[in-house]
Amino acid sequence: MNKLSFKNKNIVVLGGTGSFGKAFIHYLLKHHSDLNQILVVSRDEQKQYEFKSELGGLTNKITFSLGDIRDRERMFALLSNADMVVHAAAMKHMPIAEENPQECYKTNIVGTQNVIDSAIANKVEKVVALSTDKAVLPINVYGASKLFLERLVINANISQNNTGTKLMIVRYANVLGSRGSVVPFFQKVKSSGTIPITDLKMTRFSITLQDSVDLVLYAFAMGTGGEVIVPKAPSYKITDVASAIAPDCQINEIGIRNGEKLSELMLSKHESLNTLENEKYFIVLPPFKSQEAHVSHFNARPLTTTFEYDSANNTDWLTVERLKEQIMDL
């Protein structure tokens, strides 16, 4: 991997008070103390207050600003001195997005275009945008909005207005223990003696918060513009998560929710035709880049057959014991 340096850089983290944003910022403070400044942007003043308290005023490297990616003028102002941007701001709750599609559209699609335009206008060096496995062959509003995010970011690399900004995408699996995962929910309801599960056959990919940080760092270090970088990740059965958290509880199957899949795809067979693979990642190249020119750069090989990376057909699984260990570490 290319050596990644943040020396003297100004880094903007949009959605910086979420689970990923906080983990990424803690990592930067610990391992890249030679950076110039981190600007933490989010629209929730309470989360900003709590994160400031968590940091305890121990660093002068961080500035907090309230801002909403829906606000185009605000984005242009906040990115005016940025060298690198992480776009982690999003409406993420799948059922709420189903009920409020217009709001999801405003944040995840219009907001993303505001970020892109602001980054290009301010000549930001690199932007990494966070996507999700739900963007692959989406069946819900949230997934569709993230697919649109991916296409906007990819297209921005060949925009006539873009004079050098490189924009990349990382595609996430479920982050075990984050606010959106089932772990805190199961821990909350286990005292009732019953764990509700939508479908007993459900599987998901899983990455840790550190995996998510490493994924973004890899995109910053290696991205040349337009790639979708997909981590190789283990799968888990939702019933095994329940067993790891509440082995004595009864499981109540309540039925799959609107827009929910039994399994998730991290990579579709259609994308695999232009995908490279190395030890840790799949790199989906944009249509305007050739595989041959990037094999050496990513230390990777082209996929030789159509391939679908499905959580139900994975070769790497988190057992109940591995899940217990990871949950204990949260």
N, C-alpha and C positions, 0 to 999 in steps of 0.2 A: 504494500500500500504506500502511496506517496506520503511523505512526511507532511503532516498537517500542522500549520502554525496559525495561531491567532494573535501573534505578537503585534501590539499597537493597533489592533483592530477594534472597531466599534461594532458590537453585535446586538441586533434587535431580535427579541423573542416575542412574537405575537401569540397571545394565549399563554403568556409566561407564568401564570399562577395556577395552571392546571397540573395534573400529576406529572406529565412528561416535562413541561416547562420547568418546574421546580427541580426535577432530577437533573435535567440538562444544565441548568444554571449552577447547581451545587457541583457538578462535575467540572464545569469551566473554572469555577473559583479554586477548586482543588488542584487541577492539572494544567491550567493555562493562566497562571497569575500574571503573565506578561501582556495580557490583553489590555486594551485601553479602557473600554467601558461597555457594560451590558445595560441595555434599555429594556425593561420589562413592561410589556404593554398588555393590558386586559381591560375589560369593561366593568369588572366587579370590584368596587372599592373595598368591600369587606375582605375579599381574598387577598388584595394587595396589602391591607393592614395586617392580616395574619401572617403573610409571607415576610413582611418587614420585621415583624416581631420574632418570627422563627430565625431570621438571620441575625437578629440582635445587634444591628448596627456595627458588625465586625468588619465591614468592608466599605470602602468608598468607591468601589468599582461598579456599583449598581445604582441605576436611576429608575424610578417607577413613574409611568405615565398612564393615566386613564385614556382609553381610546377604543373605538369600535371599528372593525375592518369595513363595516358598512359605510362609514363616514370617509368619503374619498379625500376631501381636503385634509382631514386629520391624518390620514395615512401618508399623504405627500409630505406633510410637515414632520411626522415622526421618523420617516425614513431618510430625511434630508442629509444626515451625517453617517448613514449606515454603510458598513463594508460588507457585512454578511447578515442575512435574515433567515430566521426559522419561522415558517408560517404554520403554527400549531393551533390557531384560533378556529373554532368551528362550532356549529350546532351538532352535537354528537348523539343525542338520545334518540334511538331509532323509533320507538312508539310515539314520542312527542313530534318528531319530524313527520310521521305519517298523519298525525292529526293537524299539523300546521305546515303544510308543504310550502306555502308562500314565504313563511319566515325562514325555513331551511334554505330556500332559494336565495333569499336576500343575503344571508350570512355566508353560506358555503360557495355560492357561485358568484353573485355580484361582489361580495366581499373579497373573494380571491382575485377577481379582475382588478379591483382597486389596489390590492397588494402588488400585483404584477405591474400595473401601470406606474405605480409609485416607485417601485424598485428600478424599473427601466429609466424613468425620468431622472432619478437621482443617481444613476450610474452605479448602483450596488454591484459588487463583484459577484456574489453568489447568493442564491435563494434556494432553500430546501423546504418543500411543502409536504405536509403529512397527509397521506391518504389511508385507505383501509382495505382489508380483504373484501369488504362488502361492495367495493366498487367494481369487482369482477363479475360480469354478467348480473348486474343488480336487479333485484326484485322489489326494492323498497326505496322510498324517497331519499333517505340518507345515503344509501349506496349510489343512487343515480347522481346525487349532487357531488359526490366525491369522484365519480367517473368524469363528470363535467370539469371538476377541478383539475384532474390529470390532463385532460385534453387542452384546457386553457394554458396550463403551464408548459406542456410540450410545444404548443403552437407559438408561445411567446418567444421561444428561442430563435425562431426564424422570422420574427416580426421585423418589418422595415425600420421600426423605431428603436430596435434593440441594437446598441452599438458595442455590446460586450458583456452584458449581464448573463450569467449562466444560471439557469433554473432547472432544478431536479426534483424528483418525487421519491419519497420512500413510502412503501405500502406496508401498513401495520397489520399484525394479528392482534388478538385480545391481549391486553397487558394484565397479567394476573395480579389482582389486588387493587387495581385502579378503581376510581369511583364508578366507572361504567361496567365493571366486571361482576360476575355473580358472587364472588368471594365475600365482599362486605354484606351483600344481601343475605346469603346463606348464614353468615355469622349472626346477623341480626335476628333472623326468624327461628334459629335452631332451638331456642328456649321454649318454643311452642310445641316441640315434639314432632313437627311435620315440616318437611322441605318440599315446597311446590316446584315442580319441573314441568316445562311445557311439553317436552317429548323425550322419552327415555333413550331414544336412538341418537340424540343430538351430540355432535362433536364440534370442536373448535380448535384452531391453531392457538398457540400461546407463546408469548415472549415476555421476558422480564423487563422491568424499567431500565436496567443497565443495557439489555439487548437493544432497547429502543434508542438509547443514547448512542450506542456504538453504531447503529444503523445510520443515524443522522451524521455522525462524524465521518463515516465511510463515504457518504454522499458528498459531503463538503470536500473531502480529500481527493476523491476519484472522479466525481461527476464532471462530464464535459459539456453537459447541457442537453436536456430532453430525456434522460434516462428515467425509467421507473425501476427502483432497486427494491428487490423482494428478499426478505430473509428466509433462510431455511430454518424451520421451526418445528418443534414437536407438537403433536395433537393431544387432546385429552377428551375423555368422555364426560359429559356433564354429570352422569351418575357417579363417576369416580371423584369428582370435586365434592359432591354431596357426602360421599363416604369419608373423604379426607377431613371434612369439617365437622360432620355430625353423624358418625357411624351408627348411633343408636336411634336416629330419627326415622320415622316412616316417610316414604316418598309418595307424594301425591301428584300424579300426572294430570295436568290441567288443560293441555291442548296447546298447539302451536299458535303463536300470535300472528296477526296480519303483517306480512312483510318479512317474516322470519324464515330462515333456511334451516334444514336439518344439519347440513354441513356447509363449510365455507371454502371458497376457492381463493388461493393466493396468486394463481397463475392459470389462465385459460389455455386451451389447446390452440386457440387462434393466435394468442400472443407468442406462444412458444416458437413460432416460425421465425421470429426475429429476436430470439433471446439467447444470451450467453450465460454460462454457468461456471462458477468457481466453487471453492470449498465451502463458503459460507452464504453466498448470495446468488440469486438469479438477477441478471441485468437485462431488462427489456429495453431494447434500443428503439429510438423513434424512427419513423419511416425514412427520414432524410439522412440516416447514418448507416454505414455498412458494417457488417459483422467483422469482416477481415481487418478493417482498420482499427478495431477495438479489442481484438483477442489478446494481443500482447499487453495493452494498457491495463486491462482488468485481470490479467493472468487467468484467462477463462477460455472455455471452449464453446462452440455453438451447440445447441441442442440438435441432435441428429434426427429425432423423430418428434411428431406432435406429442405433446405432454401436457397433462392437466394435474396441477398440484392441489389436491383436494384433501381436506382435513380427515375425511372418512377413509381415505386410501393411503394414508401416510405410513412410512416405515419406522418412524420414531414416535413413541407414545410416552406421555407422562403417566406413570403408574400411580396408584393411591399413595404409595410411600414417597415417591418423588414429589407429588403434589403437597403432601404434608410438610416435607422439608422446605419447599418453596414458600408455602403459606406461613410457616414458622419464621422465615427470614424477613417477612414483610414488615 
